[in-house]
Amino acid sequence: MDRVAIVHENFLRKLAQDDLPEGAAPDPSLDAATLEQVFHSQVLSRQLDRTSRVMQAQGKGFYTIGSSGHEGMAAVAQALRPTDMAFLHYRDAAFQIQRSTQVPEQTPMRDMLLSFRAASADPISGGRHKVLGSKALNIPPQTSTIASHLPKAVGAAYSLGLARRSTPEHAHLPHDSIVMCSFGDASSNHSTAQGAINTACWTSFQSAPLPLLFVCEDNGIGISTPTPRGWVAANFANRPGLRYFACNGVDMAETLRISAEAAAYVRQTRKPAFLHITTVRLYGHAGSDVEATYRDKATIEAAEANDPLLHSARILRDAGIKTPAQSIEIYERIGADCAAMSADIMQEPTLTTADEVLHSLIPPARSCAPTNGPSAALRDQTFGSDAKQHTQPQPMNRLIGWALTDLMLAHPEVIVAGEDVGRKGGVYGVTQKLQSRFGPDRVIDTLLDEQSILGLAIGMAHNGFVPVPEIQFLAYLHNAEDQLRGEAATLSFFSDGQYTNPMVLRIAGLGYQKGFGGHFHNDNSLAVLRDIPGLIIACPSNGADAAMMLRESVRLAREEQRIVAFIEPIALYPMRDLLEDGDGAWMHTYPTPDRRIALDEINVQGDGTDLAIVSYANGYYLSTKAAKQLQDQGIKTRVIDMRWLAPLPKDALLAATKDCKNILIVDECRTTGSQSEALMALFTEANRTGTARLAAQDSFIATGPAYAATLPSVNAIVDAAQSLVKHNA
């Protein structure tokens, strides 16, 4: 049966008969106007759910998850300020509607109907997604349903304390604000939620400011799987560093009171709290879900009898604010308004072209104050004895560390964070001395949780910082890759460019570490990064390039609001020699701070036309060694370092190989899913004959002497080149 119609008819019948559920007497101290306004927001949320079903039935609306049963979140919104950033659960339409009453000139009914329509005029996503969110209301859009927005909420809350001590140029949140994030009882079990809440407790336990309100909306079921009774309270009521509050979410008066207490606690103490709000779920999970297939009729009817709107009407009646008949009048008037407006909205145009869809994939550039850099005296003081070594050749790890020092001197909003980056200086010494130079606020030793590291960065970027988080090994990124794919990289796209979270993610990775760690520390696959739309991938092969590319990466993040994955080849960190032991040919002096390598700028060594070898990172190093042997054999060779793996520098690569008879692609990543596939397609589509590739085998990397057995080698490159040139002679 149509449960939407049944809930609607039950509401009208029970109010007409004054047959309302029992409940506690309303607190006489509560403001009557507030109670009435919250009820209005709850009714609008309900009627929008009903209207969305009509729009879908007419083919003019699209998949949505309703908020019916969760209307108590309007009371939570009332307890917060519109300057408190809110990362919302997908059932929180009532929250957004109520918050809109706190900000002038808002049109929540129209805005949400445009979203249901996927209209290009939708003010948050521009028609790309049905999603809650509003720039004016300080609600970044969420596209996840598994609580993956919680880590960035932790990061945003953490940024408030940092911003008080040093306010970044593009700070967005007032110093006295708090951050709120909401999620369902089922999502609270997800590793992302558990990790975020653990990180909040870990931070609070050390007395670091973290003004964050977790709101768990417990309707007792996750799609079709019941949540064990009492589980949420047992799981979260006694966490160290986390204050627990609970309220009955169907009672708007109680929810107003408890939510206000929880918000006041977080705002005053700057510590996190957990608000456990019990709700009901009406109509089933979403879309075509029919809950009668997995819930018995008595359970469904019990939830419907506990309808929050019935409780709210009872509270208005008992407080002498509105009679049941007057509540029906409000309900029917708002329903009629929704129906009338939806008739117009259903005629609104939607996106139709690829260009329209792609418009917000790349964030808009923002204006930044000019940076003059530090004084010479401050720079010399910061670098100390290292300054005397800038003119002496150095390995990559040291030059990256120096580049980070200069960037942090030039841009106070740059923050380095990750496991062991502070006191230890990183596993490979890249961040040595940074914490002593800039302090623990700017060089943050995090707990061991990659999801939380990336969430910290995303959330801090929401408040104007330019984070440079570190993932200790590429293999560890897989523990948290959804924070890039589902959260960071989608934000501009789904907010029509209104929200961004720029960052430079440093990742130590790739293969060729001699006998260390196996595939847990030597991961030669970048496929998980390559298919994230809008993500920039930088991969230097030597220290000088690394320093200059890192500067460009920070510029891209700071000025163009981009997300950059900066892949640092571990095996080349300490590399000194090229052709002979002791030649020092792979070390470089430190480039002056004004020098950068632009996005899409490649490096071409040699001018031979017999053969072009296209590679990057370790492959470029090995190809340079191989080129010497090929030259000695009379094969005129040039070696090309791509430097930037995404977006692929297509024009530069085609220009650099235009006059070459043969092209050999050397790719240290696996044959399947590697850059070589895209490069082969590029050259083939450009009608370049004489193209071949040498890539790693589709295997994990072994520990011990066989560490490089599946990877390209100098000899393999020479053999492949000779074969290619001979075949096309």
N, C-alpha and C positions, 0 to 999 in steps of 0.2 A: 504494500500500500504506500501511497505518497505521504511520507512522514513530514515533509515540509507543510503540506496542507493540514495534516492532523495537528501539528504544533500550533499552527496559525489559528485553526478553529478552536482548539483547546483554550488558547489565550482569550479569545473573544467570548467564548461561552462561560469560562470561569469568572471573568471580570463581570460579565452581565449578571451572573448569579451571585456575585460577591463571595465566591468559593475559592479563597486564596490560601496558599499553604501557610502553615504556622511558622512562627519564627520569633526571635527576640525582639523586644520593644526597641524602637529606634532611639539612639542617643539624643536626648533633647538639646544637647549643645551643638549638634550639627546644623549647619545653615540650610534653611529650607530652599533657597535659590540654588545652592550647590546640589542638593539631592534631586531637585527637578531637572537641573541641567544634565546631571549624570544619567538620569532616566532617558532624557531626550537622546543622548549619545548612544545609549544602549538600544533604543528603539530604531534609530537610524541604522545602526550596524545590522540589526535583525532584518529590517526591510530591504537593505541592500543585498543581503544574502538571498532573500526571496526574489528580488528583481534580477539578480544575476542568473537564477535558474530560468527565468522567463527569457532573458536575452540568449542564453545558450539554446533553449528549445527553438528559438527562431533563427538560429544560426548566426546571430549577431554578437554573441559573447563566447568566451572561451574558457578553458579549464581554470577553475579557481578552487581554493580551499576556503570554506566558509568559517565564520567566527561564532556561529550560533552556539550558545551555551557558555561562551567565554566573555560575555558582555561585562563581567565584573572588572575587566581590565580598564574600563573607563574610570573606575574609582582609583586605580593605581595611577593613571595619568594625572588625575586631579591632585594627587599627593606630590607630584614632581613639578619641576619648572620646565618651560619649553627650551631653556638653555641647557638642560640635562640631556646629553646625547642618549638616544634610545635605539638599541638594536633589537628589533621586535621578532617575536614568534609569528608564524604565518596566520594565526587565528586572532590577531590583535587589532582588527579594524576598529573596535570600540575605543581602544587606547588612542589611536591616531585621530579619531573623530573628536574625542574629548579634548585632546591637546589642541586641536584646531580652534577650540573656543577660547584658548588662552593667547592666541596670536591674531591680530587684526586681519581682516579681509581674506579669510580662508573659506574655501568652498568644498568641504569634504565630500558632499554628495556627488557633485559633478566630477571631482577628481577621481573618486573610486569607480564611478560608472565609466569614465574614460578608460580606466585601467582594465575593467571587465571587457570592454570593447576591443582592447589592444589598439586603441586609436593613436594615431601619430601625435595628437594633441595631449596625450597623457602627460601630466606635468612631471612625473618622476622618471619613467623609463622611456618616454617618447614612443610607446607602442611596442617595445621589445619584450615585455614580460608583464604578466599580472603580478604586481608586487606592491606591498605596503612600503611607504617611504615618502619623504617630503623634505626638501632642502629648507623651506621656511620653518618647518617644525623640528628640525634637527634630528631627523629619522633617516639614517642611511638605509637604502634598500637592501633587503636580504634575499638571496636566492636559494639558500640552503634550508633543508628540512631536518637536518641531523645535528643541530646545535653547533655547527662549525663556525658560527659567528661569535661564540663565547671567547675564544682566545683573543680576538681583536678587541673585544670589550674590555678584557683585562688590560691589554696594551693601552687603550684609550684612557682608562682610569689611571694607570701608572703614569701616563704622560702629564696628568694634571699636577702631580707633585713636582715633576721635572720642570714644567712650564712656570711654576711659581718661583723656582730658583733661577731660571734662565728662560725667558719667554722667546720662542722662535718668531721669526718675521711673520709667518703665516699662521700663527696660533688662532684657533677657532673657538675654543671653549673658555668660558670665564673661569677664573681661578677657584671660585667657590662652587662650581658646578659639580655634579656627580654623574656617573654613567650607569645606565640601566640596560640589562639584557634579559629577555624572556625566552622561555623554551618549554617544551612539554615534558610530562613525566617520563614518557618513553625515551625521548631524546636525552634525558639526564643520564641514561645508562651508556650513551655513546662515549667512546674513548676520548673524543674531542671535548665533550662537556666535563668528563672526569678530570682530564688533564688541566683544563682551564680553571676549574674550581680548586684543584690541588695547587695550582700555581698561585691563585689568589690567597689561599691559606698559607702557603710557603712564604709569600711576600709579607702578608699581615703578621705572621708569627715573628718576623724580624723587625716589626714596627715600622716598616716602610709604608708611606701613605698609599692607600689604594681605595678610593671612594667609589665602590661598585656595588650596585644592588642586583643580585641574581633574583629573577622571578620565575619560579617553576609553576606552571599552570597544570595542575594535576586533575585530569578528567578520568583517570583510572584505566585508560586503554590506549595502546599504540596500534593504530589501524585495527587489527583484529585480536591482538594479544593483550590480555589484561595485565595491568600492573598489580603485583601483589599488594594487598591491603596493608598499609602502614610502611611500605618499603621506602618511600621518599623521605618520610620523617626519620626512619631508622638510619638512613644513609647519610643524611645531611644535618641532623639536629645537633650533633656533637662534634663538629669538625673544629680543629684548633684554629683560632684566628678568624672564625666565621660566625657571626651572630645569626641565630635562627629566629624567624618570625613565622607565624601561621595564621591564616584566616579562612573563613568560609566565603568563597568567591561568589556564591549566589546571593549573598547578603551584602548589598552595596554599602549599607551603613557601617557594618563591621569592617568591610574591606577598606573603606575610606579611612577609618580610624587606625587600623593596623598598618596600612600602607604609609600613612603619615608618620607613624612612629618609626617604621623601618627607614624611611627616607631621611628623617631627622637624625637618626642614629648615624647613618652613613655620612651625612653632610657635616655633622659636628665632630665625629671621631676620625673621619677620613679612613675608615676601615670598611671592609666588605660585609655585606649581610645577605642572607638567603631568605626570601619571602616565599613561603609555600602556600599557594592559593588553590584551594580545591574548587574545581569547576565541574561542569557536565558537558558532554558532547552530544549535540543534537544533529540529526539528519545522516549520521554516518561520517566516514572519514572525509571523502572528497569525491567530486565528479560523479561517476556512475556507481560508486561503492554502495552496495545494499547490505546494511549491517544485519538485516534479518537472517542472512546466511550464516552468521557466526555469533549472534547474540539472541538470546531467547526473548520472546515478546514481553515478558514481565520486566526484564531488565531495561528494555527500551522504554517501556511505559513509565517505569520509575524515574528514569532520567528526564523524561518529558514532564512529569509531574513536578519535578524540581527545577523547572524552567526559571532562569534568573529574572526574566521580565515579570513573572508572576510574583516573585519575592519583592522586586522593586515596587510594583504596584501596591502590594500590601504595605510596604514601608511608607509610601506616600499617603496611603489611606490612614494608617495608624498615626502618622505625624500631623494629620489634618491639612496636608498640602494639596492633594488631589483625590477626588472620589474615583472609584473604579470606572464610572461612566466618563469622567474627564480623562482618565488614562487611555480608555478606548478611543476617545476623540483624538488624542495626541498620536496614538498608534496609527489610526486610519488616515489622518491627515498627512503624516510623514510617508506612509505607504503610497498614498495618491501622488505626492510630490515626486517620489522615486519613479513611479510608473510614468508620470508625465515627462520627467526629464530624460528617462531612458529612451523614450520614443524618439527624442531628438538625437541623443547620443548614438543610437544604433545607426544613424545615417552618417556619423563621423567617418572620415577616411582613415584607412590603416596604411601601414608601410607596404610598399609594393616592390621596391627595387633593392638590389644588393647594396647599392651605394647608400640608400637610406638606412638600411640595417647597420652597415659598417660605420656610419657617420661618427658614432661615439666610442668606437673601439679604441681609438688612440685618444688619450686625454687632451684637452686644450692646454696650450702653453699658458704660463702665468708670469706676470711681471715680478721680478725680484730686484731688490735693491742692489746697486752695483757693489762689487766686492773689490776693495783695494788691497786686501791681504794684510798680514801682520807687518809691523815694522821690522826692519832688519835686526834690531836689537832683540825684540821678542822672539823672532824666529831662531836666532842664534842661541838665545837662552833656552828655548824649548828643546832644540836638537842637542844642545850640549856638545859632547865630544864627537857625536855622530856627524856634525856639520863639517868637520875636517876631512871626513871620508867621502864626501859627496863627489869629489873629482876622481875618486879611485874606483876602478871596476868592482862591481858587487853582484852577488847572485840575486835571483828574483825575489826570494822571501824578504830580504832586507829592503829592496827597493819598493815593494808593496807597502811595507810598514812605514817607510819614509813618506810615501805618497799619502797614506792615511793621515800622518801627522800634519802635513801641509794642508790637506783638505779640512781637517778639524780646526786648524788655526784660522783658515779663511772663512769657515762657515760654522758658527756656533751651534746651528741646528743639526749638525751631523752627529749621530749617535752610533757607536759601535756596540754590538751586543752578541753574546753567544756563549757556548760552553768553553770555559777555560781561557777566554780571550783577555782577561784582566791580569791578575797577579802572575799567572803562568806565562802569559804572552802567546797563547795558542800552542797547539801541539807541535807546530813547525816553526815557532818563533816569529810568525809574521806580525803579531800585534804586541811584541815585546816593547816595554817602556811606555805604551800608550796610556795605561791607567795611571802610572806615576806622573805622566805629563798632563793629563786632562781630568783625572779624578774618576771615582766610581759612578758618578752620575752620567758620564759620557762614554765610559767604557764599562759595560755592564756584564758581570759574570752571572749568567742565567743558570737556572736549574736544567737538569738533563731531560729536556723534552722539546723536540723539534717543532711540534705544533705550537707550543707556547712561545718559542723563539720567533717564529714567523707571525704569530698573532700579536706579540709585543710590537713587532715592526709595523704591521698593518695599522694597529690601533694608534701608535705614536704618530704615524703619518697623517691620520685623521686630524691631529691637533698641530700640524705645521712642522713637525720634525722631519728630518731626512735620515731615516734609519739605514745603517749598513750592518744588517745581521749576518752572522756567519753560521753556516751548517758545516760541522767539523769534517765530514766526509760525504761525498756525493751519495754513497749508498744509504746514508741516514736520511736523505731528503724524502725517500719513499715512505717514511713514517709520517710525513706531513705534507705531501705534495698537494693535497686538496686545498690547503691554505693558499697556495698559489693559484691553482686551477679554479677552484670554486669560490674563492673569496677575493683575493687581491686583484687578479687579472680581469675579473668580471665587473668590478665596481663602476668604472667609468662607463662601460657598455650599458649596464642596467640602470644607470642614473642619468643617462643622456649627457654624460660629461660633467654633471654637477658635483659628484663626489669622486675623489681620487685618493690613492694611497701609495704615493711614489716611494721607491726604495731601491737600494743596490744590494742584492743578496749575494754575498761571497760564499762560494762553495769550493772547498778543496776536493779534487777528484781526479778522474781518469786513471789509466793504468801505469805500468812500468815501475812500480815500487819493487825493489828487489827483495823478494822473499818475505814481504810484510803483509800480514792480515788477510790475504786472500780476497774474496769478493766482498767481504764486509768493509774493506778499506780501499779496494781498488775496483771502482765501478766504471766501466767504459761504455756506458749507455747514457745518451742525452735525450733519448726519444721522448721521455716524459715531459721535458721542457720544450722540445721543438714544436709540439702540436698545441701549445697554449697560445691562442690568438693575442697579438699585441705585445707579447713578451719579447724583450731584447736579450740575446745571449751573446756575451763577450767571452772570448777565450784566447788570452795572450800566450805567446810562446817564449818570451824572454822578459827580463826584468824591466828594461826601458819601456817596452811596449806596454807591459802591465801597468806601470805607473801612469803613463799617458792615457791609456784606455780607461783606467779607474777614474781619472779626473773627468774624462768625457762622460763616463757612466754617472757620476755624481751630478754633473751638469744636466744630463738628460733627466735625472730624477728631480733635481731641484727646480729647474726652469720649465721643463716640458712634462713633468709629473709622470714620467715613465717608470715602469718596473723593469729592472735589469738583473739578470742572473749572470754573475761574474764568475766564470769557471776558472779556477787556478790549478794548473797541472802539478800535482804533488811532486812527481818525479823530477820536475824542472826547478822546483824551489831552490835546491842547493847546487844546481848544475853550474860547473865552472868551465869545463873544457869541451871542445868540439871535435877536432880531428886527432889530436894527440894529448896524452896525459900532460898536464901542466901548461897547455897553450893558453888557458884562460879566455878562449875565444867566445864563450857563451855568457860571459859577464859583461856588464855595461855600467857606465857612470850614470849618476842620477840626473835625469832630465830636469831642467829648471821648471819651477812651478807653473809657468805660463804656457808650457807645451802640452798639447793634447793630440790624440789621434781620433779623428772624427768618425762617427758612425758611418759605415760603408767604406771606409778607407782601408784598402788592403796593402800588403807589402810585396813587392816584386824584387827578387834578387837574381841578377843575371839577365842577359838579353838573348840567350840562345833560342833558335827557332825550330830545332829538331824536336824538342820535347819541353812541355810545361808540366811541372808537378804541382798540383794544387793540394794543399794540406793546411794543418793548423796544429798548435800546441806540440805535443810529443812527435806527432807525425811530421811536422815542419822541421823539427830538430833532426830527426832521422833522415828526412829527405835532403836536408842540407849536407849531411854527411855523405849520402848516396850520390848527390850531384857531383861531388869531387871525383868519385870513381868514374861516373859517366862521362864527365868532361875529359878525363884522362884517356878514355876509350874513344874519344872523338865524337861523342854525342853532345851537341851543343844544347845546353839545358838552362832553363830558368826555373826558379822555385818560388811559388806564390803562397804567402801566408794569408789565409782568409781573415783572421782576427775576429770578425763578427759572423756568428753562425746563424743568427736570426735578428732581424730579417736578412735573408741571404743577399750578400752584395752582388746581385746578378750583373748589373751593368759594368761594374768594375772588373768582375771576373771575365766577362765576355771580351771586354776591351783588352785586358792583360793577356789573353790567350789568342787573340784574333789572328796573329801572324804565325802561330805555331802549328806544325804539322801533326803533332800528337799531344794528347793531354792524358796524364796519369793522375788519377785521384787517389790520394793516400789518406785513409781514414782509420784512426785508431779505435773508433767505436765499432760495434758489431755490424756485420753485413746487413742484417735485417734491422730496419729502423734508423739507420745511420744517416749522416749528412750526405754520404756518397750517393744515396738513392736520389736525393734532390739534385745533386750536382750532375749526375748522369742524365737526369731528365732535362736539366737546364741546357747542357751542351748538345744533347740529341735534338731538342726542339729548336736549337739554333743552327741545326744542320752541320754540327762539327763532327766530321768523321775522325777516326783514329783516337777514340776516347775509350779508356778502360779504367777500372778501379781495383784497388787493393785495400781491403778492409779487414778488420779483426774477424775471427771466426765467431759463430753464434755460440758462445760459451761463457761461463763465468770464469773468473781469473783464479788460478791456483796459487797456493802458498808454496814457497820453496824455490828450488832452482828452475822449475817450469813456469815461473811467474809470467814470462813473456812468450811462452810457446804458442799461444793462440793470437798473438798481436803482430802487426807488421814489424819487420826488422829491416836493417840497412840492406842486408843481402837479398831479402825478398823484394825490396823496392828496386834494387839494381836489376834483379832477374825480370821483374815485371816490366820495367822500362825497356830493357833490351828486347824482350819478346814483342812489345808493342811497336817499337821502332822498326824492328826487322819485318814484322808482319805488314807494315804499311810502307815499306821501302819501295 
